[in-house]
Structure formats: C-alpha cells, structure tokens
Amino acid sequence: MKKTLSVALLAMVSTLTFADSPVLIKGVGTWGSLPNYKDHEGPFWNETIAKESGGTILGEIKPQTELGLSGFEIMRLVKNGVFDFAFGLPGYVAAENAIFEGSDLSSLIQDFDTSRQVQEAYFPTMEKAFEEIYNAKLLMLYPFPSQILYCNGEIKSIDDLSGKKIRVYSTTLGDFVEGVGGTSVTVPFAEVVPALEKGVVDCGITGTTSAYNAKWYQVATHAYTLRVGFGIAFGAMNLDKWNAMSADQQALLTEQLNKLNDQLWADNASQDATAVSCLTGGECPTEAASMTLVEPSEADIKRRDEIATNVVLARWAERCGEECTANWNKTVGGILNLEAAGN
C-alpha cells in the first residue's frame, strides 16, 4: 500500500513539475500573405500547440515578411538563438551547402506524391546537414504549391523561354533557366510584380497559389505549367532549445508537427489545381483571372528530361561532390530512376 502511494505521489510531483515548467518557443514563419502561414504555420504556434500541450509548450511566431526578413538569413538567426524555430526554404539556405538542394532539384519531379516520397527518402540526409551546419533539429519537410512559370508575353513551348530573363529564388532553378537558354535573375518575392511590370524580368517562377494571391496575373499574361519545383519548405528548431525540452515535450511537439506536416501536404496538393484554374479563367471559388494556360507538350517533356539530366542534375552533382552525389543516388535516384554523376 505504501509503495503504491509513493508511486502515485511521485507521478503527481512529476506531472506538476512538467506542468509548472512551460517552454516558450519563438519562431519565424514564411510569407504572411500566403496560405501556408495564414492557415498552418501561424495558427500552429500561436494557438494549437498551447492547446494541445495543455500549456506546457507555448509558441510565438511572426512571418518573415512582418519581421522584414528575406528568408536567406533565417537559419543563421536560428543557429545564433535569435529564433528557436523557423519555417523556411532549403533553396534559400543552399548557399551554405549544396546538399540542401537535393530534395527539390528543378524539374526532376512532376507530382506531389513523388515529391513526398523524395522528401521522406532524403530526410535523414537533410536532418544531418541541419544539425552539422546550423545546430538545428530538422522536424518537417513540406511543400508549397507546385512552382511554374508566369510570363509577361506569349509562351507556347519550352523553347520560347530561350532568351528570357526569368526570376528565380534558388541555384537549381537558375540551372533550369540557363538550361533552356534563359537568363536567371534573383528577385525577392515581394518585388516580382514591379519587376515584371517594368521589364526587369520577362517571367517569374513561384507557386501557383502564391502567384494568384500576390496577383501576378495583373502583370503576367501566360502561365506555363511545366513543374520546375515544389517549393519544398522545412521546419527546424535550434538544437540547444530542443535539448532543453523534456522527453515528453519533445514527443508531443514531434507528434503535433507530424500532423501539421500531413495537413500541409494534403492542402497544398488540393489547392494547386484550384490555383491554376483561378489564374487561367477556369472554375474558381473566388475571382478568376484571365491568364493564358500553356500546358507542356510531349516534346516539352522530352526536352525537360534532357535539361534535367544534363544540366540541372549534372551541375548540382558538381557542386555537391562525390559523397553527396553517391548518397543522393542511393536515397533519391531510385525513386526518380535517375543517376547523378559526381566528379
């Protein structure tokens, strides 16, 4: 009887200690005007996690746009402890190491299901890189809607991209653009509309929902739906902050972030087709725009295959090196039936 009572008291003390020691996680999200932040990232940290944890985990997050950040500096700020957690794009941190590009190399993947298989296969590689380079715990890899091209001028095929100045936000997208004979131009998302309007760029690459919500259709006339990426994003936490949490808190947070991850994959896949329809005058739950829809032909796909293998994958293999390339072939190559040749 005494032993049972002692166990019960210990359990109560343990519960009280856990409940009396809430952890506050300060985060930074992606773009505040887009559904990923408005519907998922923001509500999760500002509301959901406190409710689901009974107040043992508290969140406080603002989008990078509200904080005046570009996105490229986010993981350095997490490493330095300015933020405890960040949502961001691997393409924005690839300047630190080309290994981060491997989950979403431009134009290699053409559907969400395949993209998720790739993310799951490549997750351990990314997890190790985040820890070694940023002292961070990788917890999520999730998509934005598919990345396509929007041009202020007539586009009928992939060949029409030759000679065009095209906005990109990552090195691998630049490889694709240069592979089709275009010129890659790095322009922050918030500045793309005036850049298209003034002719600084002829085309821009972003997600379908992002383009619709940011009203790119006001300055671009043609939407070319060859998938050049899926805007893969990450959720990562400062490792010191992670290690300071209890095992129960870590388990609970992991469980809730896994649910969030599943929601983001499902919602972005369903929103993708709707956004294309809204951009190009089709059925739309809000206001439809009137861009010309240009779908890739069989000849376009064949040309894309050549560019993906001979330019995009080959250049990335050179940047990443033999060990990195061999790992990609082992983890991702089999899923895509592709092999990168390292030097």
Secondary structure, DSSP 8 states (H G I E B T S, - for coil): -HHHHHHHHHHHHHHHHHHT--EEEEEEES-TTSHIIIIIIHHIIIIIHHHHTTTSEEEEEEEHHHHT--STTHHHHHHTTS-SEEEE-HHHHTTT-GGGGGGS-TTS--SHHHHHHHHHHHHHHHHHHHHHHHSEEEEEEE--S-EEEEESS---SGGGGTT-EEEESSHHHHHHHHHTT-EEEE--GGGHHHHHHHTS-SEEEEEHHHHHHTTGGGT--EEEEEEEE---EEEEEEHHHHHHS-HHHHHHHHHHHHHHHHHHHHHHHHHHHHHHHHHTTS--SS-----EEE---HHHHHHHHHHIIIIIIHHHHHHH-HHHHHHHIIIIIHHHT------
